[in-house]
């Protein structure tokens, strides 16, 4: 497996986002299936596993801990705090809450350590910047956890270049994680360059456009009722129908290259810059192995230009998030 730098760590150039196993895209997979995917990834050379307190309201961290804790020396472990499930009404029902207060970050990290069955988390992200709390205060709390040996390095998720620089002035930031793919190009405005300048790795989530660039999802009506894509503007029936018109030409390029559509999407990211680490998620071993094969796909500058001209912020129909979700992130947006 090819490797890339993630702060003090060398990790697989394509790594694994574990969220899909427990969260967001309908009914979670069984524990047995989750174990198959995680162990297959480890055996195939994946050395960065990414989870969060939010995913399944702790269930994903529990799964990762149950399956991988006995192999802890073989991989870099990333998790996130600052956005988690909270019983606000006292009725046992957890709701998603963004909370970047220092005391909350400490409590969330300690709970994550227990679920992950580890003494230290290698990379711990502020999952969202809580705009009610100065980012300097949140990062200061995480730097205390570094000094105490509970986490090794600090990351940020869905932040602007301005916020990254503010955070980096308090404590060195190892990674920024943001959605990035051919159809979500916001990081190209400033964050990618800021990361390169500061020596920060850029971890790309949803690198196959939440399945769109795999080319298999033809009818959004087939999505599970709890699938988060049902609330995303690009997956609204009319918008998605317009976006599907981009796929024939995209698949033609994949055929020309001799790879699958998913591999083409991942190879594009790998060729964009050497500080980018895609973390596709999947619930199936065969898709996992297909994704990892993208490290062997070579794209010339002409093919890169053709892909970028075909799928970009001007040719994709619909916003990335709805209005509420847009208010919660701190990323630059194309006008």
C-alpha positions, -999 to +999 in steps of 0.1 A: +000+000+000+013+035-009+016+058+021+012+095+028+023+118+057-003+126+084+017+147+108+041+123+126+024+092+111+028+074+077-006+061+067-021+043+037-028+067+009-064+055+008-077+049+042-111+039+057-139+061+069-158+039+094-190+059+096-210+039+070-209+009+092-230+025+120-245+058+108-260+080+082-270+057+053-299+037+067-299+006+088-264+000+103-247-033+093-245-062+117-216-064+140-203-094+121-204-076+088-187-046+104-160-068+117-155-084+082-150-050+066-126-036+094-104-067+094-103-069+056-092-033+055-064-040+081-053-071+061-053-052+029-029-026+043-052+002+055-034+020+084-057+049+091-092+042+106-115+072+111-145+073+134-163+098+157-183+100+189-213+111+167-214+080+145-242+058+158-240+079+190-210+059+201-218+027+184-192+031+157-164+037+182-176+007+201-174-014+170-140-002+161-128-008+196-142-043+198-127-054+165-094-035+162-082-029+198-062-061+198-044-049+167-038-014+180-001-013+171-008-018+134-028+014+126-033+051+132-066+058+150-086+089+144-118+100+161-137+133+167-154+152+195-174+184+197-205+169+180-222+140+197-256+126+208-271+143+239-303+134+259-316+169+260-352+161+269-344+135+295-364+109+277-335+087+266-336+099+230-303+113+218-301+143+195-271+156+177-255+186+195-225+207+186-206+216+218-170+228+217-167+238+254-135+226+270-153+206+296-174+189+270-144+180+248-126+165+277-156+144+287-163+133+252-127+123+246-126+102+278-158+084+268-143+077+233-111+063+249-132+038+268-153+028+238-122+025+216-105+004+243-073+024+240-051+046+261-045+072+235-062+084+202-036+093+176-055+120+158-085+137+176-105+162+155-128+190+166-157+176+146-173+210+142-163+244+153-189+255+179-194+291+168-205+300+204-170+291+216-138+308+203-119+281+184-088+291+204-106+279+235-115+245+220-081+239+206-066+250+240-086+222+256-074+197+231-038+207+236-043+200+273-053+164+263-021+162+242+000+171+272-018+146+293-011+118+268-048+111+259-044+122+223-013+125+202-023+151+176-052+175+168-073+179+137-102+201+125-132+192+105-152+215+081-133+247+088-122+276+067-086+286+061-091+316+085-102+293+113-074+268+105-048+295+109-063+307+142-063+272+156-028+264+143-015+295+162-026+279+194-014+243+188+000+227+156-028+212+136-021+178+120-051+174+097-081+191+083-110+169+073-136+182+048-158+168+021-138+169-012-146+152-046-151+162-081-186+174-072-176+192-040-147+216-048-150+241-019-116+232-004-099+245-036-108+281-026-083+284+002-081+254+026-060+231+004-034+258-001-034+268+036-029+231+045+000+228+022+016+260+035+012+250+071+023+213+066-012+201+075-026+169+058-060+172+041-083+142+048-111+140+022-143+125+033-171+115+009-145+112-019-169+093-042-196+119-037-217+099-013-219+071-038-228+093-069-194+088-085-197+050-081-224+052-108-247+027-092-273+048-076-299+055-103-330+061-083-329+081-051-364+067-043-347+035-033-327+051-005-336+040+030-360+063+048-333+072+074-306+078+047-292+113+052-289+118+015-327+122+014-323+156+030-294+168+008-304+191-021-282+173-047-301+141-040-336+157-044-353+138-073-352+167-098-317+177-090-304+141-090-320+135-123-300+164-137-268+152-121-272+117-135-267+132-170-231+138-161-224+101-155-223+087-191-193+109-200-177+102-166-180+065-170-166+067-205-135+083-191-132+055-165-135+029-193-108+048-212-085+047-182-093+011-175-107+015-140-140+016-122-159+049-117-151+048-079-114+042-086-114+072-110-128+095-083-102+084-058-074+085-083-083+121-092-079+131-055-046+113-052-033+132-082-045+166-070-019+169-043+003+146-022-010+159+011-045+146+003-057+114+020-091+101+009-111+081+034-140+064+015-164+044+035-182+012+026-201-017+041-189-043+016-155-060+014-155-061-024-160-023-026-133-018+000-108-037-022-120-019-053-114+014-036-079+005-026-070-004-061-072+033-070-036+038-059-025+020-090-045+042-114-024+068-133-040+100-147-023+124-170-029+162-169-052+160-199-075+135-182-075+155-150-086+186-169-113+167-187-127+154-154-126+188-138-144+204-167-171+177-167-180+177-130-175+208-109-195+234-089-210+249-121-221+216-137-236+199-105-272+208-097-281+215-060-262+226-029-241+203-008-261+208+024-295+222+033-296+256+050-294+243+085-263+222+078-247+250+059-250+272+090-232+246+110-200+244+089-173+269+085-161+262+050-157+287+022-184+284-004-184+291-041-207+320-050 
